[in-house]
Amino acid sequence: MINRLVTGMTAKQIRTHRCIPDKDNTRDYMTPEEITQIEKLQKYNTILLEQEFDYASRKAALTVYLGRIKRNMALEK
């Protein structure tokens, strides 16, 4: 879910779009910004899981948080 939120693609779509061999890790082909976003979302997702949020609620919360992350990254540039 997190990769899809950040890139807009499934892992399979990322592999196809970026010509990533099956044996390679997709993260090795991501931009530093994408990796930062994924790491932040993973940390927040852990908190949401500990608070027993269901999938739909976590996805909604992560989507909002990703918007904040992207805005903050744009302001820093």
Summary of the structure (lengths in Angstrom):
residues: 77
radius of gyration: 13.4
end to end distance: 27.0
largest distance: 37.7
contacts: 186
relative contact order: 0.15
helix: 75%
strand: 0%
